[in-house]
């Protein structure tokens, strides 16, 4: 993506971690 061109490896790692946590919370909410 275009965003991937300007995001640093550290920023990408932070975003990936946040998305993983957000997805996990969403799954827990749907499961309950």
N, C-alpha and C positions, 0 to 999 in steps of 0.2 A: 504493500500500500504506500501511498505518498507519505503518510505519517511515519512509516518505518524508516524513511530516508533521513529524517532529522532527529528521530528519537535515539538517544544513546543506549548502549547495552544496559546501563544501570536503570534508566527510565523504563526500558522494555521489561526488565526483570520486576520492577516495582508494579507496573501495570499488570503483568501476568499474575503476580502474587495477589494483587487486589481482586482481579477478575476471578481467580480461583476461590478466594475467600467469599466473594459476593455470590458466586454460583453455589457454593456449599451452603450458605445461609438460605438462599432461595430454595434449594432442594429440601432443606430441613423444614422450612415454612410450609412447603407444599405437602410434605409427608405428614406433618402434624395437623 
